[in-house]
Amino acid sequence: MRLSVLLPIYNEERELAACLDRVLASIADEIIAVDDCSTDATPQILARYRDPRLRVVRHAQNCGKGSGIRTALEHATGEYCIIQDADTEYDPRDFPKLLEPIRQGRAQVIYGARDLSTQPLIGYLGNKFLTIATNILCGTRLSDMETCYKVVPTALLHELGLQSCGFEIEPEITAKIAKRGIQIGEVPVTYAPRPDKKLRRFRDGFRSLFALIRYRFAA
């Protein structure tokens, strides 16, 4: 079972090297890093790595996390994909346990569920609201829809025809999977929230809610 890591990056010079070291030390078969037109030292950090599993693609202009994921997906050759943020919030050592239910035939799609109580209150409430809205609208039974760690068959991701450019890629993936009647399993994962998120909680939260409604009811 070959695993492709989709790694969207934008101005992550502070934690990128630590993230890449962790991912390269994991069971990942390939890592597609998409530099979303970073203006810091991100390109130089990426250039230092010579591991054959790492492929770097650079956007000519900044397009957003969703665009980075979609570009990475175009180059993925593994049987399964997992999305990885370019910092140290998530731990790639969780990859094996995320894949285990799939290996055992108990699930086709697995999400890594975080302990959201470690988040600031606004982030906690926002994530809980979006997850509850997802469960109501899409008939899922998730505890963490907004998690980065989503393990999905590569072929299925291609079939979804993803369109989102920003953080609303998360509800788009979830709504489109649920519409196909595919059950999404969950596995607890390690999570260390960063204080300086790029996500703008209210703006991106509303965009995610609208995306959830749009893709739930779109033809």
URKA-V532260 format. One record per residue. N is the residue number from 0. SS is DSSP state (H for helix, E for strand, L for the rest). PSI is psi in whole degrees, 0 to 359 (* if undefined). BURIAL is b if it has 24 or more other ideal C-beta (glycine too) atoms within 12 Angstrom, else e. Layout:
BEGIN
N:SS:PSI:BURIAL, N:SS:PSI:BURIAL
END
This chain:
BEGIN
0:L:104:e, 1:L:134:e, 2:E:124:b, 3:E:132:b, 4:E:122:b, 5:E:114:b, 6:E:88:b, 7:E:138:b, 8:E:136:b, 9:L:113:b, 10:L:61:e, 11:L:35:b, 12:L:333:b, 13:L:319:e, 14:L:0:b, 15:H:314:b, 16:H:317:b, 17:H:319:e, 18:H:310:b, 19:H:319:b, 20:H:319:e, 21:H:316:b, 22:H:319:b, 23:H:338:b, 24:L:358:e, 25:L:190:b, 26:L:8:b, 27:L:136:b, 28:L:331:b, 29:E:151:b, 30:E:120:b, 31:E:105:b, 32:E:124:b, 33:E:108:b, 34:E:111:b, 35:L:57:b, 36:L:50:e, 37:L:147:b, 38:L:3:e, 39:L:210:e, 40:L:10:e, 41:H:311:b, 42:H:322:b, 43:H:322:e, 44:H:315:b, 45:H:323:b, 46:H:342:e, 47:L:342:e, 48:L:137:b, 49:L:13:e, 50:L:130:e, 51:L:344:e, 52:L:344:b, 53:E:124:b, 54:E:131:b, 55:E:130:b, 56:E:140:b, 57:E:132:b, 58:L:142:b, 59:L:338:e, 60:L:158:e, 61:L:126:e, 62:L:342:b, 63:L:163:b, 64:H:316:b, 65:H:318:b, 66:H:321:b, 67:H:319:b, 68:H:317:b, 69:H:320:b, 70:H:316:b, 71:H:319:b, 72:H:325:b, 73:H:334:e, 74:H:357:b, 75:L:134:b, 76:L:356:e, 77:L:164:b, 78:L:326:e, 79:E:153:b, 80:E:149:b, 81:E:141:b, 82:E:137:b, 83:L:125:b, 84:L:152:b, 85:L:42:b, 86:L:199:b, 87:L:23:b, 88:L:320:b, 89:E:154:b, 90:L:113:b, 91:H:347:b, 92:H:348:e, 93:H:352:b, 94:H:312:b, 95:H:318:e, 96:H:336:b, 97:H:326:b, 98:H:338:b, 99:H:314:e, 100:H:330:e, 101:H:317:b, 102:H:323:e, 103:L:357:e, 104:L:17:e, 105:L:348:e, 106:L:154:b, 107:L:330:b, 108:E:136:b, 109:E:135:b, 110:E:144:b, 111:E:109:b, 112:E:125:b, 113:L:160:b, 114:L:97:e, 115:H:349:b, 116:H:345:e, 117:H:353:e, 118:L:159:b, 119:L:155:e, 120:H:316:e, 121:H:317:e, 122:H:319:b, 123:H:311:e, 124:H:321:e, 125:H:315:b, 126:H:319:b, 127:H:317:b, 128:H:313:b, 129:H:325:b, 130:H:317:b, 131:H:317:e, 132:H:320:b, 133:H:314:b, 134:H:322:b, 135:H:313:e, 136:H:325:b, 137:H:356:b, 138:L:21:e, 139:L:173:b, 140:L:55:e, 141:L:154:b, 142:L:348:b, 143:L:87:b, 144:L:326:b, 145:L:2:b, 146:L:144:b, 147:L:321:b, 148:L:95:b, 149:E:117:b, 150:E:114:b, 151:E:140:b, 152:E:135:b, 153:H:318:b, 154:H:321:e, 155:H:318:b, 156:H:319:b, 157:H:320:e, 158:H:335:e, 159:L:340:b, 160:L:54:e, 161:L:141:b, 162:L:338:e, 163:L:145:b, 164:L:333:b, 165:L:209:b, 166:L:345:b, 167:L:0:b, 168:H:329:b, 169:H:306:b, 170:H:331:b, 171:H:312:b, 172:H:313:b, 173:H:313:b, 174:H:319:b, 175:H:326:b, 176:H:314:b, 177:H:323:b, 178:H:336:b, 179:L:0:b, 180:L:17:e, 181:L:125:b, 182:L:136:e, 183:E:118:b, 184:E:164:b, 185:E:147:b, 186:E:133:b, 187:E:138:e, 188:L:160:b, 189:L:140:b, 190:E:127:b, 191:L:91:e, 192:L:140:b, 193:L:148:b, 194:L:339:e, 195:L:63:e, 196:L:145:e, 197:L:333:b, 198:L:133:b, 199:L:109:e, 200:H:313:b, 201:H:311:e, 202:H:308:e, 203:H:332:b, 204:H:316:b, 205:H:320:e, 206:H:321:b, 207:H:321:b, 208:H:315:b, 209:H:322:b, 210:H:320:b, 211:H:313:b, 212:H:316:e, 213:H:308:e, 214:H:342:b, 215:H:323:b, 216:H:356:e, 217:L:149:e, 218:L:*:e
END
